[in-house]
Amino acid sequence: MKVAVVGLGYWGPNLVRNFSASDRVTQVMCCDLDPLRVKQLVARFPQVRAFSSFEEILKSDCDAIVIATPISQHHPMGMQALRCGKHVLVEKPMATSAFECEELIQCAEEHKRVLMVDHTFLYTGAVRKMKEIVDRGDVGDIYYFDSVRVNLGLFQHDVNVIWDLAPHDLSIMDFMLSQQPKAVSAVGVNHYNHTEDVAYLTVHFGEKMMAHVHVNWLAPVKIRRILIGGSKKMIVYDDMEPSEKVKVYDTGVKVVTREGIYKTLVEYRTGDMFAPKLDQSEALSLVADDFLDAIELGKTPAADGETGLRIVRILEAAELSIKKDGVMVYL
């Protein structure tokens, strides 16, 4: 297997490192518009073969291409790679619109190539453990999914805070919940560069469940926290915790009916908390393994093209809702 990584900015070198570490990959290739980035990467990984352009990568004998470029390039580069018979792993979000995602999916199907999206959080030990707990029925019926992802910067010039930060939490939500959302409403505001830097998204599922996502580039502290509330138990996932990132609480409420002046009462249940042991494997190494498994064994990856499409549909709806002062946009 020969894998090429296109784009050597913040995330690209991490991809190069993980594919280079795989004993199933015989050659890693790379390219970037900035020659200095290429030079620095080859100095770190002398075994990597550097190319001067994406066009040269397309003409090479690589089997798969990993696209780690700005989002505006995901669709055109992905389409070219698929048409050249290359398997494609693309960074999140998958593309700038649902239409572009659908084109990528159709092209992958026509050329019988693997199309996967790097929603890395789905491969973390914390998220996989939460999925296991939810699927086992320990949480019961899920009432809400609530996430906060805030920090000071980094401002992006090509996308707003929703497209930058929300894909992480939306992909976890999509992975965790069995239901599909029906509508999205969102509000946001920009202060500095004509793109929203603070936003609140509400994802509507039905009468009994909802999700809320808060993203912010202007917070004085870095917070990465998710709460999942259920009829039996509740989960708190704090990615900033050094060890006990996931905590499961045997906490909840129940409604009881009694005779007398108060016919209906709410009783609170406060039980034990436990922090399950988590797999410490690097998530990105599991992303690489899942991509290679999909190519070699025909397995469906955890984050395939359809997953990427569902996330982009929510992002599109949220952006439209903001433009229309927070109205509900149906999916």
Contacts in CASP RR format, 6 or more apart in sequence:
PFRMAT RR
TARGET T0000
AUTHOR 0000-0000-0000
METHOD contacts of the structure
MODEL  1
MKVAVVGLGYWGPNLVRNFSASDRVTQVMCCDLDPLRVKQLVARFPQVRA
FSSFEEILKSDCDAIVIATPISQHHPMGMQALRCGKHVLVEKPMATSAFE
CEELIQCAEEHKRVLMVDHTFLYTGAVRKMKEIVDRGDVGDIYYFDSVRV
NLGLFQHDVNVIWDLAPHDLSIMDFMLSQQPKAVSAVGVNHYNHTEDVAY
LTVHFGEKMMAHVHVNWLAPVKIRRILIGGSKKMIVYDDMEPSEKVKVYD
TGVKVVTREGIYKTLVEYRTGDMFAPKLDQSEALSLVADDFLDAIELGKT
PAADGETGLRIVRILEAAELSIKKDGVMVYL
1 24 0 8 1.000
1 25 0 8 1.000
1 26 0 8 1.000
1 63 0 8 1.000
1 64 0 8 1.000
1 292 0 8 1.000
1 295 0 8 1.000
1 296 0 8 1.000
2 25 0 8 1.000
2 26 0 8 1.000
2 27 0 8 1.000
2 28 0 8 1.000
2 29 0 8 1.000
2 60 0 8 1.000
2 61 0 8 1.000
2 62 0 8 1.000
2 63 0 8 1.000
2 64 0 8 1.000
3 19 0 8 1.000
3 25 0 8 1.000
3 27 0 8 1.000
3 28 0 8 1.000
3 29 0 8 1.000
3 62 0 8 1.000
3 63 0 8 1.000
3 64 0 8 1.000
3 65 0 8 1.000
3 66 0 8 1.000
4 28 0 8 1.000
4 29 0 8 1.000
4 30 0 8 1.000
4 31 0 8 1.000
4 51 0 8 1.000
4 57 0 8 1.000
4 60 0 8 1.000
4 62 0 8 1.000
4 64 0 8 1.000
4 65 0 8 1.000
4 66 0 8 1.000
4 86 0 8 1.000
5 12 0 8 1.000
5 15 0 8 1.000
5 16 0 8 1.000
5 19 0 8 1.000
5 28 0 8 1.000
5 29 0 8 1.000
5 30 0 8 1.000
5 65 0 8 1.000
5 66 0 8 1.000
5 68 0 8 1.000
6 30 0 8 1.000
6 31 0 8 1.000
6 32 0 8 1.000
6 54 0 8 1.000
6 57 0 8 1.000
6 65 0 8 1.000
6 66 0 8 1.000
6 67 0 8 1.000
6 68 0 8 1.000
6 69 0 8 1.000
6 77 0 8 1.000
7 30 0 8 1.000
7 31 0 8 1.000
7 32 0 8 1.000
7 33 0 8 1.000
7 37 0 8 1.000
7 67 0 8 1.000
7 68 0 8 1.000
7 69 0 8 1.000
8 16 0 8 1.000
8 30 0 8 1.000
8 31 0 8 1.000
8 32 0 8 1.000
8 34 0 8 1.000
8 37 0 8 1.000
8 38 0 8 1.000
8 41 0 8 1.000
8 68 0 8 1.000
9 32 0 8 1.000
9 37 0 8 1.000
9 68 0 8 1.000
11 68 0 8 1.000
11 91 0 8 1.000
12 66 0 8 1.000
12 68 0 8 1.000
13 41 0 8 1.000
13 44 0 8 1.000
14 284 0 8 1.000
15 66 0 8 1.000
15 68 0 8 1.000
15 118 0 8 1.000
15 284 0 8 1.000
15 288 0 8 1.000
16 28 0 8 1.000
16 30 0 8 1.000
16 41 0 8 1.000
16 45 0 8 1.000
16 48 0 8 1.000
17 45 0 8 1.000
18 282 0 8 1.000
18 284 0 8 1.000
18 285 0 8 1.000
18 287 0 8 1.000
18 288 0 8 1.000
19 25 0 8 1.000
19 28 0 8 1.000
19 66 0 8 1.000
19 288 0 8 1.000
20 28 0 8 1.000
20 45 0 8 1.000
20 47 0 8 1.000
20 48 0 8 1.000
21 285 0 8 1.000
22 285 0 8 1.000
22 288 0 8 1.000
22 289 0 8 1.000
22 292 0 8 1.000
24 292 0 8 1.000
24 296 0 8 1.000
25 292 0 8 1.000
27 49 0 8 1.000
27 62 0 8 1.000
28 45 0 8 1.000
28 47 0 8 1.000
28 48 0 8 1.000
28 49 0 8 1.000
29 48 0 8 1.000
29 49 0 8 1.000
29 50 0 8 1.000
29 51 0 8 1.000
29 57 0 8 1.000
29 60 0 8 1.000
29 62 0 8 1.000
30 38 0 8 1.000
30 41 0 8 1.000
30 42 0 8 1.000
30 48 0 8 1.000
30 49 0 8 1.000
30 50 0 8 1.000
30 51 0 8 1.000
31 38 0 8 1.000
31 50 0 8 1.000
31 51 0 8 1.000
31 52 0 8 1.000
31 53 0 8 1.000
31 54 0 8 1.000
31 56 0 8 1.000
31 57 0 8 1.000
32 38 0 8 1.000
32 41 0 8 1.000
35 52 0 8 1.000
38 50 0 8 1.000
41 48 0 8 1.000
41 50 0 8 1.000
42 48 0 8 1.000
42 50 0 8 1.000
51 57 0 8 1.000
51 60 0 8 1.000
54 77 0 8 1.000
54 80 0 8 1.000
57 65 0 8 1.000
58 65 0 8 1.000
58 80 0 8 1.000
58 81 0 8 1.000
58 84 0 8 1.000
58 86 0 8 1.000
62 86 0 8 1.000
63 86 0 8 1.000
63 87 0 8 1.000
63 295 0 8 1.000
64 86 0 8 1.000
64 87 0 8 1.000
64 88 0 8 1.000
64 89 0 8 1.000
64 114 0 8 1.000
64 291 0 8 1.000
64 295 0 8 1.000
65 77 0 8 1.000
65 78 0 8 1.000
65 81 0 8 1.000
65 86 0 8 1.000
65 87 0 8 1.000
65 88 0 8 1.000
65 89 0 8 1.000
66 88 0 8 1.000
66 89 0 8 1.000
66 90 0 8 1.000
66 118 0 8 1.000
66 291 0 8 1.000
67 73 0 8 1.000
67 74 0 8 1.000
67 77 0 8 1.000
67 78 0 8 1.000
67 81 0 8 1.000
67 88 0 8 1.000
67 89 0 8 1.000
67 90 0 8 1.000
67 91 0 8 1.000
68 91 0 8 1.000
68 118 0 8 1.000
69 77 0 8 1.000
69 91 0 8 1.000
70 158 0 8 1.000
71 91 0 8 1.000
71 93 0 8 1.000
71 95 0 8 1.000
71 96 0 8 1.000
71 158 0 8 1.000
71 159 0 8 1.000
71 163 0 8 1.000
72 96 0 8 1.000
72 158 0 8 1.000
74 90 0 8 1.000
74 91 0 8 1.000
74 93 0 8 1.000
74 94 0 8 1.000
74 95 0 8 1.000
74 96 0 8 1.000
74 100 0 8 1.000
75 95 0 8 1.000
75 96 0 8 1.000
75 100 0 8 1.000
75 103 0 8 1.000
75 104 0 8 1.000
78 88 0 8 1.000
78 90 0 8 1.000
78 104 0 8 1.000
78 107 0 8 1.000
79 103 0 8 1.000
79 104 0 8 1.000
79 107 0 8 1.000
81 88 0 8 1.000
82 88 0 8 1.000
82 104 0 8 1.000
82 107 0 8 1.000
82 108 0 8 1.000
82 111 0 8 1.000
82 113 0 8 1.000
82 115 0 8 1.000
83 107 0 8 1.000
83 111 0 8 1.000
85 111 0 8 1.000
85 113 0 8 1.000
86 113 0 8 1.000
87 113 0 8 1.000
87 114 0 8 1.000
87 115 0 8 1.000
87 291 0 8 1.000
87 294 0 8 1.000
87 295 0 8 1.000
88 104 0 8 1.000
88 108 0 8 1.000
88 113 0 8 1.000
88 114 0 8 1.000
88 115 0 8 1.000
88 116 0 8 1.000
89 116 0 8 1.000
89 117 0 8 1.000
89 118 0 8 1.000
89 287 0 8 1.000
89 291 0 8 1.000
90 104 0 8 1.000
90 115 0 8 1.000
90 116 0 8 1.000
90 117 0 8 1.000
90 118 0 8 1.000
91 117 0 8 1.000
91 118 0 8 1.000
92 117 0 8 1.000
92 118 0 8 1.000
92 119 0 8 1.000
92 120 0 8 1.000
92 167 0 8 1.000
92 168 0 8 1.000
92 171 0 8 1.000
92 308 0 8 1.000
92 311 0 8 1.000
93 117 0 8 1.000
93 163 0 8 1.000
93 167 0 8 1.000
93 308 0 8 1.000
93 311 0 8 1.000
93 312 0 8 1.000
93 315 0 8 1.000
94 100 0 8 1.000
94 101 0 8 1.000
94 104 0 8 1.000
94 117 0 8 1.000
94 305 0 8 1.000
94 308 0 8 1.000
94 309 0 8 1.000
94 311 0 8 1.000
94 312 0 8 1.000
95 101 0 8 1.000
95 104 0 8 1.000
95 312 0 8 1.000
96 312 0 8 1.000
97 312 0 8 1.000
97 316 0 8 1.000
98 309 0 8 1.000
98 312 0 8 1.000
98 313 0 8 1.000
98 316 0 8 1.000
100 312 0 8 1.000
101 305 0 8 1.000
101 308 0 8 1.000
101 309 0 8 1.000
101 312 0 8 1.000
102 309 0 8 1.000
104 115 0 8 1.000
104 305 0 8 1.000
105 115 0 8 1.000
105 305 0 8 1.000
105 306 0 8 1.000
105 309 0 8 1.000
108 114 0 8 1.000
108 115 0 8 1.000
108 305 0 8 1.000
114 291 0 8 1.000
114 294 0 8 1.000
114 295 0 8 1.000
114 298 0 8 1.000
114 301 0 8 1.000
115 304 0 8 1.000
115 305 0 8 1.000
116 290 0 8 1.000
116 291 0 8 1.000
116 294 0 8 1.000
116 301 0 8 1.000
116 303 0 8 1.000
116 304 0 8 1.000
116 305 0 8 1.000
117 303 0 8 1.000
117 304 0 8 1.000
117 305 0 8 1.000
117 307 0 8 1.000
117 308 0 8 1.000
117 311 0 8 1.000
118 287 0 8 1.000
118 303 0 8 1.000
119 167 0 8 1.000
119 168 0 8 1.000
119 171 0 8 1.000
119 175 0 8 1.000
119 302 0 8 1.000
119 303 0 8 1.000
119 307 0 8 1.000
119 308 0 8 1.000
119 311 0 8 1.000
120 283 0 8 1.000
120 284 0 8 1.000
120 287 0 8 1.000
121 127 0 8 1.000
121 168 0 8 1.000
121 171 0 8 1.000
121 172 0 8 1.000
121 283 0 8 1.000
122 128 0 8 1.000
122 171 0 8 1.000
122 172 0 8 1.000
122 175 0 8 1.000
122 302 0 8 1.000
122 303 0 8 1.000
123 283 0 8 1.000
123 284 0 8 1.000
123 286 0 8 1.000
123 287 0 8 1.000
123 290 0 8 1.000
123 302 0 8 1.000
124 283 0 8 1.000
125 278 0 8 1.000
125 279 0 8 1.000
125 280 0 8 1.000
125 281 0 8 1.000
125 283 0 8 1.000
126 237 0 8 1.000
126 239 0 8 1.000
126 245 0 8 1.000
126 246 0 8 1.000
126 278 0 8 1.000
127 172 0 8 1.000
127 175 0 8 1.000
127 176 0 8 1.000
127 237 0 8 1.000
128 279 0 8 1.000
129 246 0 8 1.000
129 276 0 8 1.000
129 278 0 8 1.000
129 279 0 8 1.000
130 176 0 8 1.000
130 228 0 8 1.000
130 235 0 8 1.000
130 237 0 8 1.000
130 246 0 8 1.000
131 175 0 8 1.000
131 176 0 8 1.000
133 139 0 8 1.000
133 233 0 8 1.000
133 235 0 8 1.000
133 248 0 8 1.000
133 276 0 8 1.000
134 142 0 8 1.000
134 176 0 8 1.000
134 228 0 8 1.000
134 235 0 8 1.000
137 232 0 8 1.000
138 232 0 8 1.000
138 233 0 8 1.000
138 248 0 8 1.000
139 228 0 8 1.000
139 229 0 8 1.000
139 230 0 8 1.000
139 231 0 8 1.000
139 232 0 8 1.000
139 233 0 8 1.000
139 234 0 8 1.000
139 235 0 8 1.000
140 230 0 8 1.000
140 231 0 8 1.000
140 232 0 8 1.000
140 233 0 8 1.000
141 208 0 8 1.000
141 230 0 8 1.000
141 231 0 8 1.000
142 176 0 8 1.000
142 177 0 8 1.000
142 209 0 8 1.000
142 228 0 8 1.000
142 229 0 8 1.000
142 230 0 8 1.000
143 208 0 8 1.000
143 209 0 8 1.000
143 229 0 8 1.000
143 230 0 8 1.000
143 231 0 8 1.000
144 209 0 8 1.000
144 210 0 8 1.000
144 211 0 8 1.000
144 212 0 8 1.000
144 227 0 8 1.000
144 228 0 8 1.000
144 229 0 8 1.000
144 230 0 8 1.000
145 173 0 8 1.000
145 176 0 8 1.000
145 177 0 8 1.000
145 203 0 8 1.000
145 209 0 8 1.000
145 210 0 8 1.000
145 211 0 8 1.000
145 212 0 8 1.000
145 226 0 8 1.000
145 227 0 8 1.000
145 228 0 8 1.000
145 229 0 8 1.000
146 211 0 8 1.000
146 212 0 8 1.000
146 226 0 8 1.000
146 227 0 8 1.000
146 228 0 8 1.000
147 169 0 8 1.000
147 172 0 8 1.000
147 173 0 8 1.000
147 211 0 8 1.000
147 212 0 8 1.000
147 213 0 8 1.000
147 214 0 8 1.000
147 225 0 8 1.000
147 226 0 8 1.000
147 227 0 8 1.000
148 214 0 8 1.000
148 223 0 8 1.000
148 224 0 8 1.000
148 225 0 8 1.000
148 226 0 8 1.000
149 165 0 8 1.000
149 166 0 8 1.000
149 168 0 8 1.000
149 169 0 8 1.000
149 213 0 8 1.000
149 214 0 8 1.000
149 215 0 8 1.000
149 216 0 8 1.000
149 223 0 8 1.000
149 224 0 8 1.000
150 214 0 8 1.000
150 215 0 8 1.000
150 216 0 8 1.000
150 217 0 8 1.000
150 219 0 8 1.000
150 221 0 8 1.000
150 222 0 8 1.000
150 223 0 8 1.000
151 216 0 8 1.000
151 217 0 8 1.000
151 219 0 8 1.000
151 221 0 8 1.000
151 222 0 8 1.000
151 223 0 8 1.000
152 217 0 8 1.000
152 218 0 8 1.000
152 219 0 8 1.000
152 220 0 8 1.000
152 222 0 8 1.000
153 217 0 8 1.000
153 218 0 8 1.000
154 217 0 8 1.000
155 192 0 8 1.000
155 193 0 8 1.000
155 197 0 8 1.000
155 217 0 8 1.000
156 163 0 8 1.000
156 164 0 8 1.000
156 195 0 8 1.000
157 193 0 8 1.000
159 195 0 8 1.000
160 190 0 8 1.000
160 195 0 8 1.000
160 196 0 8 1.000
160 197 0 8 1.000
160 199 0 8 1.000
160 319 0 8 1.000
161 195 0 8 1.000
161 196 0 8 1.000
161 197 0 8 1.000
161 198 0 8 1.000
161 199 0 8 1.000
161 215 0 8 1.000
161 216 0 8 1.000
161 217 0 8 1.000
162 186 0 8 1.000
162 196 0 8 1.000
162 199 0 8 1.000
162 201 0 8 1.000
162 215 0 8 1.000
162 315 0 8 1.000
162 318 0 8 1.000
162 319 0 8 1.000
162 322 0 8 1.000
163 315 0 8 1.000
163 319 0 8 1.000
164 215 0 8 1.000
164 217 0 8 1.000
165 215 0 8 1.000
165 217 0 8 1.000
166 199 0 8 1.000
166 201 0 8 1.000
166 213 0 8 1.000
166 215 0 8 1.000
166 314 0 8 1.000
166 315 0 8 1.000
166 318 0 8 1.000
167 311 0 8 1.000
167 315 0 8 1.000
169 213 0 8 1.000
169 215 0 8 1.000
169 226 0 8 1.000
170 203 0 8 1.000
170 213 0 8 1.000
170 311 0 8 1.000
170 314 0 8 1.000
170 315 0 8 1.000
171 303 0 8 1.000
171 307 0 8 1.000
171 308 0 8 1.000
171 311 0 8 1.000
172 226 0 8 1.000
173 203 0 8 1.000
173 211 0 8 1.000
173 213 0 8 1.000
174 307 0 8 1.000
174 310 0 8 1.000
174 311 0 8 1.000
175 302 0 8 1.000
175 307 0 8 1.000
176 228 0 8 1.000
177 205 0 8 1.000
177 209 0 8 1.000
177 211 0 8 1.000
179 205 0 8 1.000
179 206 0 8 1.000
179 209 0 8 1.000
180 205 0 8 1.000
180 310 0 8 1.000
180 331 0 8 1.000
181 203 0 8 1.000
181 204 0 8 1.000
181 205 0 8 1.000
181 211 0 8 1.000
181 314 0 8 1.000
181 331 0 8 1.000
182 204 0 8 1.000
182 205 0 8 1.000
182 206 0 8 1.000
182 330 0 8 1.000
182 331 0 8 1.000
183 203 0 8 1.000
183 204 0 8 1.000
183 317 0 8 1.000
183 328 0 8 1.000
183 329 0 8 1.000
183 330 0 8 1.000
183 331 0 8 1.000
184 201 0 8 1.000
184 202 0 8 1.000
184 203 0 8 1.000
184 204 0 8 1.000
184 314 0 8 1.000
184 317 0 8 1.000
184 318 0 8 1.000
184 321 0 8 1.000
184 328 0 8 1.000
184 329 0 8 1.000
184 331 0 8 1.000
185 201 0 8 1.000
185 202 0 8 1.000
185 204 0 8 1.000
185 321 0 8 1.000
185 326 0 8 1.000
185 327 0 8 1.000
185 328 0 8 1.000
185 329 0 8 1.000
186 199 0 8 1.000
186 200 0 8 1.000
186 201 0 8 1.000
186 202 0 8 1.000
186 317 0 8 1.000
186 318 0 8 1.000
186 319 0 8 1.000
186 321 0 8 1.000
186 322 0 8 1.000
186 326 0 8 1.000
187 199 0 8 1.000
187 200 0 8 1.000
187 321 0 8 1.000
187 322 0 8 1.000
187 325 0 8 1.000
187 326 0 8 1.000
188 196 0 8 1.000
188 198 0 8 1.000
188 199 0 8 1.000
188 200 0 8 1.000
188 322 0 8 1.000
189 196 0 8 1.000
189 197 0 8 1.000
189 198 0 8 1.000
189 199 0 8 1.000
190 196 0 8 1.000
190 197 0 8 1.000
191 197 0 8 1.000
191 198 0 8 1.000
191 218 0 8 1.000
196 322 0 8 1.000
197 216 0 8 1.000
197 217 0 8 1.000
197 218 0 8 1.000
198 215 0 8 1.000
198 216 0 8 1.000
198 217 0 8 1.000
198 218 0 8 1.000
199 214 0 8 1.000
199 215 0 8 1.000
199 216 0 8 1.000
199 318 0 8 1.000
199 322 0 8 1.000
200 212 0 8 1.000
200 213 0 8 1.000
200 214 0 8 1.000
201 212 0 8 1.000
201 213 0 8 1.000
201 214 0 8 1.000
201 215 0 8 1.000
201 314 0 8 1.000
201 318 0 8 1.000
202 210 0 8 1.000
202 211 0 8 1.000
202 212 0 8 1.000
202 213 0 8 1.000
203 210 0 8 1.000
203 211 0 8 1.000
203 212 0 8 1.000
203 213 0 8 1.000
203 314 0 8 1.000
204 210 0 8 1.000
204 328 0 8 1.000
205 211 0 8 1.000
222 240 0 8 1.000
223 240 0 8 1.000
224 238 0 8 1.000
224 239 0 8 1.000
224 240 0 8 1.000
225 236 0 8 1.000
225 237 0 8 1.000
225 238 0 8 1.000
225 239 0 8 1.000
225 240 0 8 1.000
226 235 0 8 1.000
226 236 0 8 1.000
226 237 0 8 1.000
227 234 0 8 1.000
227 235 0 8 1.000
227 236 0 8 1.000
227 237 0 8 1.000
228 234 0 8 1.000
228 235 0 8 1.000
228 237 0 8 1.000
229 235 0 8 1.000
230 252 0 8 1.000
232 250 0 8 1.000
233 248 0 8 1.000
233 249 0 8 1.000
233 250 0 8 1.000
233 251 0 8 1.000
233 252 0 8 1.000
234 248 0 8 1.000
234 249 0 8 1.000
234 251 0 8 1.000
234 252 0 8 1.000
235 246 0 8 1.000
235 247 0 8 1.000
235 248 0 8 1.000
235 249 0 8 1.000
236 246 0 8 1.000
236 247 0 8 1.000
236 249 0 8 1.000
237 245 0 8 1.000
237 246 0 8 1.000
238 245 0 8 1.000
238 247 0 8 1.000
239 245 0 8 1.000
243 275 0 8 1.000
244 275 0 8 1.000
245 278 0 8 1.000
246 275 0 8 1.000
246 276 0 8 1.000
246 278 0 8 1.000
247 273 0 8 1.000
247 274 0 8 1.000
247 275 0 8 1.000
248 273 0 8 1.000
248 274 0 8 1.000
248 275 0 8 1.000
248 276 0 8 1.000
249 271 0 8 1.000
249 273 0 8 1.000
250 269 0 8 1.000
250 270 0 8 1.000
250 271 0 8 1.000
250 272 0 8 1.000
250 273 0 8 1.000
251 268 0 8 1.000
251 269 0 8 1.000
251 270 0 8 1.000
251 271 0 8 1.000
251 273 0 8 1.000
252 268 0 8 1.000
252 269 0 8 1.000
252 270 0 8 1.000
253 266 0 8 1.000
253 267 0 8 1.000
253 268 0 8 1.000
253 269 0 8 1.000
254 266 0 8 1.000
254 267 0 8 1.000
254 269 0 8 1.000
255 264 0 8 1.000
255 265 0 8 1.000
255 266 0 8 1.000
255 267 0 8 1.000
256 264 0 8 1.000
256 265 0 8 1.000
256 266 0 8 1.000
256 267 0 8 1.000
257 263 0 8 1.000
257 264 0 8 1.000
257 265 0 8 1.000
258 264 0 8 1.000
258 265 0 8 1.000
290 299 0 8 1.000
290 301 0 8 1.000
290 302 0 8 1.000
290 303 0 8 1.000
291 301 0 8 1.000
293 299 0 8 1.000
293 301 0 8 1.000
294 300 0 8 1.000
294 301 0 8 1.000
294 304 0 8 1.000
313 331 0 8 1.000
314 331 0 8 1.000
317 329 0 8 1.000
317 330 0 8 1.000
317 331 0 8 1.000
318 329 0 8 1.000
320 329 0 8 1.000
321 327 0 8 1.000
321 328 0 8 1.000
321 329 0 8 1.000
END
